[in-house]
Amino acid sequence: MDELIDVVDEQDRVVGQALRSESYARGLRHRCAFVLVRDADDRVFVHRRTATKQVFPSLYDMWVGGVVGAGETYDEAALREAREELGVSDLPRPRPLFKFLYETGTHAWWSAAYELRCTRPVRPQAEEVAWHTFLTDGELAAKLTEWQWVPDGLAAYRELLRRVSP
């Protein structure tokens, strides 16, 4: 989907708008929302992205989420993306965790990370999710070196661990 998104500067201030495809093609900085989803047993939702994803196809991710639309808030995008990707319409509002700038030579986006508890059965969106499971924190830690992860999600997860470690 080639939607209109906000382009932002180094301080996360909106400086313009562009189509998503143009933003990726030109490396324009934009906004994303990341949501770490835990089930009733405190396990983390982990999935492999579909091969048709524009960015990081077929890689594993411990976050659901995506690009924030033009004029949309991080909070709105986090809830929308979680509902869409998990296939659960009556989710609670995700709890904000932190913001961070993900920037490489190719990609640049400000990201807001969230957490939410989903106690309902998930029906992941087939266009986004090729495979999924729930892992304990220990199981997830073991897979960090075994599976190929989306680099922005891995960076966000490491930032989360850094913030919660004593």
C-alpha positions as CSV (number, residue, x, y, z in Angstrom):
1,M,0.0,0.0,0.0
2,D,1.5,3.3,-1.0
3,E,0.0,5.7,1.5
4,L,1.0,9.3,2.3
5,I,3.3,9.6,5.4
6,D,4.9,12.4,7.3
7,V,8.6,13.2,6.7
8,V,10.4,14.3,9.9
9,D,13.7,15.9,10.8
10,E,16.4,14.8,13.3
11,Q,14.2,16.1,16.2
12,D,11.0,14.2,14.9
13,R,9.3,17.4,13.7
14,V,7.2,17.1,10.6
15,V,8.9,18.8,7.7
16,G,6.8,17.5,4.8
17,Q,4.9,14.6,3.4
18,A,5.7,11.9,0.8
19,L,4.3,8.6,-0.5
20,R,5.7,5.7,1.4
21,S,7.4,4.3,-1.7
22,E,9.1,7.7,-2.3
23,S,10.2,7.9,1.3
24,Y,11.9,4.5,1.0
25,A,13.4,5.2,-2.4
26,R,14.9,8.5,-1.3
27,G,15.8,7.5,2.3
28,L,13.5,10.1,3.8
29,R,13.2,10.0,7.6
30,H,9.6,9.1,8.7
31,R,7.8,7.6,11.7
32,C,7.1,4.0,12.8
33,A,5.4,2.4,15.7
34,F,6.6,-0.9,17.3
35,V,4.4,-3.0,19.6
36,L,5.8,-5.8,21.7
37,V,2.8,-8.2,22.3
38,R,2.7,-10.5,25.2
39,D,0.0,-13.2,25.8
40,A,-1.7,-14.2,29.0
41,D,1.3,-16.4,29.9
42,D,3.7,-13.5,29.4
43,R,5.2,-14.9,26.2
44,V,6.2,-12.7,23.3
45,F,4.5,-12.8,19.9
46,V,7.2,-13.6,17.3
47,H,6.6,-13.8,13.6
48,R,8.3,-14.1,10.2
49,R,7.4,-11.4,7.7
50,T,6.1,-12.4,4.3
51,A,8.4,-12.5,1.3
52,T,6.3,-9.7,-0.3
53,K,7.1,-7.1,2.4
54,Q,8.8,-4.0,0.9
55,V,11.3,-3.7,3.7
56,F,13.1,-6.7,5.4
57,P,11.1,-9.4,3.7
58,S,11.1,-12.9,5.2
59,L,12.9,-11.9,8.3
60,Y,11.8,-12.6,11.9
61,D,10.4,-9.9,14.2
62,M,9.4,-9.7,17.8
63,W,7.4,-6.5,17.2
64,V,4.2,-5.8,15.3
65,G,3.8,-2.4,13.9
66,G,4.6,-0.2,10.9
67,V,4.7,3.2,9.3
68,V,2.7,6.0,10.9
69,G,0.4,7.6,8.4
70,A,0.3,11.3,7.6
71,G,-1.3,13.2,10.4
72,E,-1.6,10.1,12.5
73,T,-0.1,9.9,16.0
74,Y,2.3,7.2,17.2
75,D,-0.4,6.0,19.7
76,E,-3.0,5.7,16.9
77,A,-0.6,3.9,14.6
78,A,0.5,1.5,17.3
79,L,-3.1,0.4,18.1
80,R,-4.1,0.3,14.4
81,E,-1.1,-1.8,13.4
82,A,-1.5,-4.2,16.3
83,R,-5.2,-4.7,15.5
84,E,-4.4,-5.3,11.8
85,E,-1.4,-7.6,12.2
86,L,-2.8,-9.7,15.0
87,G,-6.3,-9.8,13.6
88,V,-7.8,-8.8,16.9
89,S,-10.2,-5.9,16.9
90,D,-10.7,-5.3,20.6
91,L,-7.2,-4.8,21.9
92,P,-6.3,-2.5,24.8
93,R,-4.4,0.6,24.1
94,P,-0.6,-0.2,23.9
95,R,1.5,1.2,26.7
96,P,4.3,3.5,25.6
97,L,7.8,2.4,26.4
98,F,10.4,4.7,24.6
99,K,11.2,6.5,21.4
100,F,14.4,6.0,19.4
101,L,15.9,7.0,16.0
102,Y,16.8,4.1,13.7
103,E,19.2,5.3,11.0
104,T,21.4,3.5,8.6
105,G,22.8,4.5,5.2
106,T,19.6,3.2,3.6
107,H,16.8,3.7,6.2
108,A,15.9,6.4,8.7
109,W,12.8,6.5,11.0
110,W,11.8,7.7,14.4
111,S,10.1,4.9,16.2
112,A,7.9,4.8,19.3
113,A,8.0,1.4,21.1
114,Y,5.0,0.1,23.0
115,E,3.9,-3.0,24.8
116,L,0.5,-4.6,25.1
117,R,-1.1,-7.7,26.5
118,C,-3.3,-9.8,24.1
119,T,-5.3,-12.5,25.9
120,R,-7.4,-13.3,22.9
121,P,-6.5,-15.8,20.1
122,V,-4.6,-14.1,17.3
123,R,-5.4,-14.4,13.6
124,P,-2.4,-12.8,12.0
125,Q,-2.8,-10.8,8.8
126,A,-1.7,-13.2,5.9
127,E,-0.2,-10.3,3.9
128,E,2.1,-9.3,6.8
129,V,2.8,-12.5,8.7
130,A,4.0,-15.8,7.1
131,W,4.5,-17.7,10.4
132,H,4.0,-16.9,14.1
133,T,4.4,-18.3,17.6
134,F,4.7,-17.0,21.2
135,L,8.0,-17.5,22.9
136,T,9.1,-17.1,26.5
137,D,11.8,-14.5,27.2
138,G,14.4,-17.3,27.5
139,E,13.3,-18.9,24.2
140,L,13.4,-15.5,22.5
141,A,16.9,-14.8,23.8
142,A,18.1,-18.2,22.4
143,K,16.7,-17.4,19.0
144,L,18.4,-14.0,18.8
145,T,21.6,-15.6,17.4
146,E,19.9,-18.4,15.5
147,W,17.3,-16.5,13.3
148,Q,17.7,-13.6,10.9
149,W,15.8,-10.7,12.5
150,V,14.7,-7.4,11.1
151,P,17.5,-5.0,12.0
152,D,15.3,-2.2,13.3
153,G,13.3,-4.6,15.5
154,L,16.4,-6.1,16.8
155,A,17.8,-2.6,17.6
156,A,14.5,-1.8,19.4
157,Y,14.6,-5.1,21.4
158,R,18.2,-4.5,22.5
159,E,17.2,-0.9,23.6
160,L,14.3,-2.4,25.6
161,L,16.7,-4.9,27.3
162,R,19.2,-2.1,28.0
163,R,16.5,0.0,29.6
164,V,15.1,-2.8,31.8
165,S,18.5,-4.3,32.8
166,P,19.8,-3.3,36.2
